[in-house]
Amino acid sequence: MKKENVLFLLLAIITVICIMSIGVAVAERSIIIALLSVVGIVIALFLGISLRKKINEVSE
């Protein structure tokens, strides 16, 4: 597996864990966990998109 693919896999796993933790936050009725989960999702998605952009710029 290429280094880039491992990074994308790691970001995808982090995003899924954050999405699952939103369910935990709803079950626990915790706004703090929900907010941290949403922030984690936004950060992971932003990192994935910026990494993809950098890889596309290098390959062109």
N, C-alpha and C positions, 0 to 999 in steps of 0.2 A: 504494500500500500504506500502511496506517495505521502510525503509529509503534509501536503495541503489537504488530502483526503482525511487524514487522521485529525487534523484541526477542525475540519467541517463536521466530522463525526462527533468530536468532543463538544463542539458548540451545539449540535443538535441534541445531544444527551443532556446538556445543561439546560437547554430550553424546555425539553420535555419534563425534567425534574421541576423546573419552576412552574410549569403549567399544572403538574400534579399537586404542587404545594398550594396552589390556589384552591383546589378541592379540600385540602386539609384545613386551610384558613376558613373556608365556609363552614366546615364541620365544627371547628373550634370557635367560630364566631370571632375571629381575630382580624381586625383591620390591619394591624402591623404586619402580620405574615402575608396578607394579601398584597399590601403595598410593596413589600420587599420582593415578592414574587413578580409583580408587574415590572418593577425596576430591573430585576434580573433578566426577564424576557426581552425588554427593550435593549439592554446592554448586549446580550448574546446575539440578538438579531442584527444590531448595528455592527458588531464586530464581524459577523458573517458576511454582511453586505460589503463592508469596506475591504475585507480580505479578498472577496470575489473580484471586486473592482481592481485591486492591485494586481491580482493574478492575470486578469484580462489585459491590463495595460502592459505587463511584461511580455505576454505572449504575442502581442501585436507588433 
